[in-house]
Amino acid sequence: MNIWVGGKRVLKRKKELHVVTTNQQSVEELIQIVVSIHPYVDVIHIREKAWPANKIVNTIQRLYQFNVPLEKIMINDRVDVAMVMNVRGAHLATHSLSVSLVKEYFSSLQVGCSVHSREEAIAAQRAGADYCIYGHIFPTVSKATLPPRGLNSLRSIIEKVDVPIIAIGGITEDNVTDVLQTGVKGVAVMSTIFLSENPLQAVRNIRNNMESD
């Protein structure tokens, strides 16, 4: 679908593409990848569990210097960093602060959370989450010992909640169309992009298939 802004035609994206860092790149590698792919993605999750706050802050500052928009960046777990850096928001895990607490005290932030069941998604909606990431949908190396939840489980979540659902886990250019047909708000991708030999081509392939849906 095309829309017109300021006399120019721009593409209106129907579904969101989130990318999530893998905790396996150096700062330099991460910055290089994000700078190259950010025009093709909607949300960039900085998910670096081992990094201290000052390292995350420095990375965000450098990304901004390379014209990566702050409004595209979500910080996993570190609500303090998200507030100080004035980014899009914070993504919460089960061990993080509660969604309701963050929404109450940091209302300017978009707040998302990871969920693994229909009950957790319902609870997140009640707590005021702006979106939920649900998975893993397909087999993935990062969760090799756990069975994937599959598309039917994803559909059952979407049918029960109004909060936008982002699917994650084993999503590639080959299956992204099947995922989008469930009615999800979008997809989140980690290793398919960040561990690819050519991250830019990988993200272009996924985006092209998303837009052709």
Secondary structure, 3 states (H helix, E strand, C coil): CEEEECCEEEECCCCEEEEECCCCCCHHHHHHHHHHHHHHCCEEEECCCCCCHHHHHHHHHHHHHCCCCHHHEEEECCHHHHHHHCCCEEEECCCCCCHHHHHHHCCCCEEEEEECCHHHHHHHHHHCCCEEEEECCCCCHHHCCCCCCHHHHHHHHHHHCCCCEEEECCCCCCCHHHHHCCCCCEEEECHHHHCCCCHHHHHHHHHHHHHCC
